[in-house]
């Protein structure tokens, strides 16, 4: 795997977050191909990618843009598609995955890394946890609005490998705060806890994370949702590295939410745009796993139903 300053890197599913990752890496000298949808790719091809927000103002013009993957091996492929597109995108991305390639799942929700590994090969697959907020005000424009912690990259089996260390350094050098993790699956679960707590309620209430955190009844609702997720994780033998939901909630309210107070969830943006959300891979996945292990998950079930109802109502309006 080539991780020099001129690595060949592809972003499979270059929406808001994928475009930021690709644009920042291209600024640092890497040969980046963005693979995304027409309006966004067309604008970048014509006028470059405009990145704004907390990581500065940048216009990146030396990006390759495509709407389907090339038949060319890449050193690194980032999979940044929505969770419900993981299997399809992973199969399409195989044309870019050669003997020495690494493919990284940088997505929301549970099950993505496992799906990717089953298709691309476990030895080629890394997991990642990114918890920075991005919006796309218009095609060709992305804005980094917030960051709750550094991005983490790691091996599925938990080794702190030279590959994961090198990839983390590559991203960090490009201006994306990143570290290598020796327990990336646990970190992905931690992000899921963040997302099941805040994303759907932001979408349902059309509220910022700060407005949610400032509301005691909503905080009690979140405690119930997170408690259900802890019980499901325990049943699945996932060690969350914490003794109780309250330990996680202390971190959420004191460390994770403050730097993201003004952020509105991507799930809310999806509903506003009439798009399908990732609720089935967040709260819905907690419900699914609860059914598997015989654990009641009424709070997550209710939240998932409400998000699906909002999706349906929005589609009727458009």
CORVENFEN-V130446 format. One record per backbone hydrogen bond with DSSP energy under -0.5 kcal/mol. CO is the residue of the C=O (numbers start at 1). NH is the residue of the N-H. If there is no record, write none. Layout:
<<CO NH> <CO NH>>
//
This chain:
<<1 3> <4 7> <7 9> <7 31> <8 75> <8 76> <9 33> <10 12> <10 78> <11 13> <11 14> <11 35> <12 80> <13 15> <15 19> <16 20> <17 21> <18 22> <19 23> <20 24> <21 25> <22 26> <23 27> <24 28> <25 30> <26 29> <30 32> <31 9> <32 34> <32 64> <33 11> <34 36> <34 66> <35 13> <35 14> <37 41> <38 42> <39 43> <40 44> <41 45> <42 46> <43 47> <44 48> <48 50> <49 51> <49 60> <50 142> <51 58> <52 144> <53 56> <56 58> <58 51> <59 61> <60 49> <61 63> <64 34> <66 36> <70 72> <74 98> <75 102> <76 10> <77 79> <77 104> <78 12> <78 80> <79 106> <82 85> <83 86> <85 89> <86 90> <87 91> <88 92> <89 93> <90 94> <91 94> <92 95> <93 96> <94 97> <96 74> <96 98> <98 101> <102 77> <103 126> <104 79> <104 106> <105 128> <111 115> <112 116> <113 117> <114 118> <115 119> <116 119> <116 120> <117 121> <121 124> <121 125> <122 125> <124 103> <125 156> <126 105> <127 154> <129 152> <131 148> <131 149> <133 145> <133 146> <135 137> <135 143> <138 141> <140 50> <141 138> <142 52> <143 135> <143 145> <144 54> <146 133> <151 179> <152 129> <153 181> <154 127> <155 158> <155 184> <159 155> <159 161> <161 165> <162 166> <163 167> <164 168> <165 169> <166 170> <167 171> <168 172> <169 173> <170 174> <171 176> <172 175> <175 177> <177 151> <179 153> <183 187> <184 188> <185 189> <186 190> <187 191> <188 192> <189 193> <190 194> <191 195> <192 196> <193 197> <194 198> <195 199> <195 200> <198 202> <199 203> <200 204> <201 205> <202 206> <202 207> <208 212> <209 213> <210 214> <212 215> <214 216> <215 219> <216 220> <217 221> <218 222> <219 223> <220 224> <221 225> <222 226> <223 227> <224 228> <225 229> <226 230> <227 231> <228 232> <229 233> <230 234> <231 235> <232 236> <233 238> <234 237> <237 239> <238 240> <244 247> <244 248> <245 249> <246 250> <247 251> <248 252> <249 253> <250 254> <251 255> <251 256> <252 257> <255 259> <257 260> <258 261> <260 209> <260 263> <261 210> <263 209> <265 269> <266 270> <267 271> <268 272> <269 273> <270 275> <271 274> <278 281> <279 282> <279 284> <281 110> <282 286> <283 287> <284 288> <285 289> <286 290> <287 291> <288 292> <289 293> <290 294> <290 295> <291 294> <297 301> <298 302> <299 303> <300 304> <301 305> <302 306> <303 307> <304 308> <305 309> <306 310> <307 311> <308 312> <309 313> <310 314> <311 315> <312 316> <313 317> <314 318>>
//
